[in-house]
Each structure stands twice: as structure tokens, then as C-alpha cells.
């Protein structure tokens, strides 16, 4: 009888352990608003005992969370910085990086804006404040309203590097919490301009502007013809194990990559490495997954 009770107790403990498995994911709004929740939902279909805690508050928060151990996975729409790598090492963390797809940062204006194209130079001048009125760009007269992400966002820093030659944003720019908020503000403001991930480029009331005559299509991003293109990363504070490793593998699988495409990002192609790479092996040399260069 005691043997039977002991067996039942062990089975109960095993079931409780399985049900208690949780993956904590923090970071990028670009990844966390749509893609990662969808991946999590699909993953749970075959792993019903797993739960997820997802907080999308910016790439910097995700990387910081894996460094201090408060998240299993950090979502980021930018490369980890040298300063963050140094902090991770001081904390005894061996950070790993997994590229799960690519994104193009779309420049959007209100659907009633008569302009349909800007040069890369004009975009730089708008977002740095060198140009403050649409009339200077042959648009309808009016003070330009600039909407950007907040400073913890990977999109904020990526756009600054890709589009603004690392110059500061205009002091008049308005910082938004996420892509959805930027798209919503531009949609209701005829003088508005902002930037969003491709998943938000089809928001009603906005239109995507051509940059140097090119729209951020999949073909243009893959051919390196669109200037504002970037990889999307999942970081871990060490080599992933157990259920976390299983989730990363799922994100790189055929089914996971279909989700990347479904939310309007660019899936990895057949030649892309589908592995997690230790950051210490790539921070001292040219990274194979660094942002796609503009031609």
C-alpha cells in the first residue's frame, strides 16, 4: 500500500513540475506585440504544460533582463551592444544570440499626404529637425509632426543608425511606446510621419513612403535595395537548455518561420544559419547577422 501511495505521489509531482514550466520573455515591441505571442501559442499546442510570460517594453529591457537573469529570453530588434556584452560578462553571463528573421523599417505618413516618395537624405533631415515644414519637401504646408519609438526601443536605435547617421532626433519628436501607437498617431494626423515594423505598415489611415524609389518589400530587403533593413533576435543569458531551447528550435523550424512570414516579417532563407551563436564569438569580428547594409 505504501509503495502504491509513493508511486502516486511521484506521478503527481511529475505532473505538477510539467505544468509549472514557464518561459519568461521580455524586450522588443516589434517582436513581442505579434510574432512571439503567436509562436508561443503554436508552441503550446504541442506543449500544453508550458506557460509564457511576455512583456514587450523595448529591446534594451529584454537584453538587460537576460543579463540580470529575470528573463529566459530577450527579444531585440537590434544587435547587442559592446557595453551590454561587457555587463553580461561582469555578471557571469555567456550570452547567446538567435536570429529568427528580418524586418524592414517602413517610413509612414498619413494617407492624405500628397507625397509618396522621399530620399534617404530627406528622411534624415526630417527626423533630425533640419526640415520642419512639409512645404520644404513640396508637400502641403504645415509643421511636420514626428513620431518615434522611445529610447529603450531597438527600433529607435536602429533607425537612428540606419537613417540618421547616428545623429540625434529632433527635439520636437514625440516618443511612442510601440509601433501600434505610432501608426495610430500618423493615421489621425495629416502632418504626421513616423516609422514602424513591416507588421504595422498596413494600418488603416497610413501609407508607406518609398525611400530612394524603393518600398520595403520582401524582394527589396533580400536584394539589399531597401536602406532600412535589420535582423530580429532572441537572446539568452547562457546556452539555452530544456524547454527554452525547445522553443528556440521551434522558432527556427518550418512552422515557426511560417509565423514570421504571417506577421509580415521576412523569414530566414535556406542559406541562413538556424542556430544560436555565443556572442563572445561574434563581438570581436564582423557579425554574420549584423543589419543588412544599404546600397
Residue, then its C-alpha position, 0 to 999 in steps of 0.5 A: x500500500x505504501x509503495x502504491x501511495x509513493x508511486x502516486x505521489x511521484x506521478x503527481x509531482x511529475x505532473x505538477x513540475x510539467x505544468x509549472x514550466x514557464x518561459x519568461x520573455x521580455x524586450x522588443x515591441x516589434x517582436x513581442x506585440x505579434x510574432x512571439x505571442x503567436x509562436x508561443x501559442x503554436x508552441x503550446x499546442x504541442x506543449x500544453x504544460x508550458x506557460x509564457x510570460x511576455x512583456x514587450x517594453x523595448x529591446x534594451x529591457x529584454x537584453x538587460x533582463x537576460x543579463x540580470x537573469x529575470x528573463x529566459x529570453x530577450x527579444x531585440x530588434x537590434x544587435x547587442x551592444x559592446x557595453x551590454x556584452x561587457x555587463x553580461x560578462x561582469x555578471x557571469x553571463x555567456x550570452x547567446x544570440x538567435x536570429x529568427x528573421x528580418x524586418x524592414x523599417x517602413x517610413x509612414x505618413x498619413x494617407x492624405x499626404x500628397x507625397x509618396x516618395x522621399x530620399x534617404x537624405x530627406x528622411x534624415x533631415x526630417x527626423x533630425x529637425x533640419x526640415x520642419x515644414x512639409x512645404x520644404x519637401x513640396x508637400x502641403x504646408x504645415x509643421x511636420x509632426x514626428x513620431x518615434x519609438x522611445x529610447x529603450x526601443x531597438x527600433x529607435x536605435x536602429x533607425x537612428x543608425x540606419x537613417x540618421x547617421x547616428x545623429x540625434x532626433x529632433x527635439x520636437x519628436x514625440x516618443x511612442x511606446x510601440x509601433x501600434x501607437x505610432x501608426x495610430x498617431x500618423x493615421x489621425x494626423x495629416x502632418x504626421x510621419x513616423x516609422x514602424x515594423x513591416x507588421x504595422x505598415x498596413x494600418x488603416x489611415x497610413x501609407x508607406x513612403x518609398x525611400x530612394x524609389x524603393x518600398x520595403x518589400x520582401x524582394x527589396x530587403x533580400x536584394x539589399x535595395x531597401x536602406x532600412x533593413x535589420x535582423x530580429x533576435x532572441x537572446x539568452x543569458x547562457x546556452x539555452x537548455x530544456x524547454x527554452x531551447x525547445x522553443x528556440x528550435x521551434x522558432x527556427x523550424x518550418x512552422x515557426x518561420x511560417x509565423x514570421x512570414x504571417x506577421x509580415x516579417x521576412x523569414x530566414x532563407x535556406x542559406x541562413x544559419x538556424x542556430x544560436x551563436x555565443x556572442x563572445x564569438x561574434x563581438x570581436x569580428x564582423x557579425x554574420x547577422x549584423x543589419x543588412x547594409x544599404x546600397 
